[in-house]
Amino acid sequence: MKSSTMSTVALATVALLLAAPAHAYIDPGTGSLLVQGLIAAVVGIGVAVKLFWHKIKAVVTGKPVELDDDE
């Protein structure tokens, strides 16, 4: 690894080891927010793949992208 990457990993490790307990409460609304964010990310990735499917397929197969006459 590079020196800067090693320094960053070492700093992050030290920060995690020296962190004090927060004694925080996570309510059910927070869990719901996390689930909604996860669903939104999955749907967003799905929409992006659908929009760019022809380009992704062309890169994987090595064939040029065929353009429709409607575009």
C-alpha positions in Angstrom: 0.0 0.0 0.0 1.0 3.6 -0.5 2.3 5.6 2.5 -0.8 7.9 2.5 -3.2 5.0 2.4 -1.3 3.3 5.3 -1.4 6.6 7.3 -5.2 6.9 6.7 -5.8 3.4 7.8 -3.7 3.8 10.9 -5.4 7.1 11.8 -8.9 5.5 11.3 -7.9 2.5 13.5 -6.6 4.8 16.3 -9.7 6.9 16.1 -12.0 3.9 16.4 -10.0 2.5 19.3 -10.0 5.7 21.3 -13.7 6.5 20.7 -15.8 6.9 23.9 -19.1 5.1 24.2 -22.0 7.3 23.1 -24.8 5.8 25.1 -27.1 6.9 22.2 -30.6 5.7 21.5 -31.6 4.8 18.0 -35.4 5.0 17.7 -37.5 2.9 15.2 -37.8 5.9 12.9 -34.0 5.8 12.3 -34.2 2.1 11.3 -37.0 2.9 8.9 -34.9 5.7 7.4 -32.0 3.3 6.9 -34.3 0.8 5.2 -35.8 3.5 2.9 -32.3 4.6 2.0 -31.3 1.1 1.1 -34.4 0.5 -1.0 -33.8 3.9 -2.8 -30.2 2.9 -3.5 -31.2 -0.4 -5.0 -34.0 1.1 -7.1 -31.6 3.9 -8.2 -29.0 1.4 -9.4 -31.7 -0.6 -11.2 -32.9 2.5 -13.0 -29.4 3.5 -14.0 -28.7 0.1 -15.4 -31.9 0.1 -17.3 -31.2 3.5 -18.8 -27.6 2.6 -19.8 -28.2 -1.1 -20.6 -27.3 -0.9 -24.3 -24.0 0.9 -23.5 -23.1 -1.5 -20.7 -23.9 -4.5 -23.0 -21.7 -2.9 -25.8 -18.8 -2.5 -23.4 -19.0 -6.1 -22.2 -19.5 -7.7 -25.6 -17.2 -5.3 -27.5 -19.8 -4.5 -30.1 -20.6 -0.9 -31.1 -23.8 0.7 -29.7 -26.7 0.6 -32.2 -28.6 3.8 -32.3 -32.4 3.9 -32.9 -33.9 6.2 -35.6 -36.1 7.7 -32.9 -33.2 9.3 -31.0 
